[in-house]
Amino acid sequence: MDGRLSIEKREDGLTFIIFAVNRKEDVDGLTLDMIDMGLDALYEPGCRSGRYESCVICNEKTGIKMVAEMTSDQK
């Protein structure tokens, strides 16, 4: 699995680590792995703003988003 990491710092003080992957199946697998490690899902995998993504919470200020850009044939 290939991916890119980036960080999104919001004005409200929340920080998200974003792991961008190529496939929806990778988002699903990473999300399940994170939940199995004991992290809580903020939202489960689904389509949001042209991306397939999910988010887990590490603590009250940090979350991890797993995202896959959706091509026109996936929408």
C-alpha positions in Angstrom: 0.0 0.0 0.0 1.3 3.4 -1.0 0.4 6.5 0.9 1.2 10.1 1.8 1.1 11.7 5.2 0.2 15.3 5.9 -1.0 17.4 8.9 -4.1 19.5 9.1 -4.1 22.0 12.0 -7.5 23.7 12.5 -8.2 27.1 14.1 -10.2 25.4 16.9 -7.0 23.7 18.1 -7.7 20.2 16.6 -4.9 18.5 14.7 -5.5 15.7 12.2 -2.8 13.5 10.8 -4.0 12.6 7.2 -3.0 9.4 5.6 -3.9 9.5 1.9 -4.0 6.2 0.1 -5.1 5.1 -3.4 -7.9 2.7 -2.8 -11.1 2.7 -0.7 -10.2 -0.8 0.5 -7.1 0.6 2.1 -9.2 3.2 4.0 -11.4 0.4 5.2 -8.5 -1.8 6.3 -6.6 1.0 8.0 -9.8 2.1 9.8 -10.4 -1.5 11.1 -6.8 -1.8 12.2 -7.0 1.5 14.2 -10.3 0.4 15.8 -8.8 -3.0 16.7 -5.9 -1.0 18.4 -8.5 0.6 20.7 -9.0 3.9 18.9 -12.6 5.3 18.7 -14.0 6.2 15.3 -15.2 9.8 14.9 -16.8 8.7 11.7 -16.8 5.4 9.7 -15.6 5.1 6.1 -17.8 7.0 3.6 -18.0 9.6 0.9 -17.3 13.2 2.0 -16.5 16.1 -0.2 -15.3 14.0 -3.2 -13.2 11.7 -1.0 -13.7 8.4 0.6 -12.6 8.8 4.2 -12.8 7.9 7.8 -11.5 9.4 11.0 -10.4 8.0 14.4 -9.6 9.9 17.5 -6.3 9.6 19.3 -7.1 12.1 22.1 -9.2 15.2 22.6 -7.0 17.3 20.3 -5.7 14.8 17.7 -7.3 12.5 15.1 -6.2 10.4 12.2 -8.0 10.6 8.9 -7.6 7.9 6.2 -8.6 9.3 2.8 -8.8 8.0 -0.8 -9.4 10.5 -3.6 -12.3 9.2 -5.6 -12.1 9.0 -9.4 -15.1 9.7 -11.5 -15.9 6.0 -12.0 -15.9 5.5 -8.2 -18.5 8.2 -7.4 
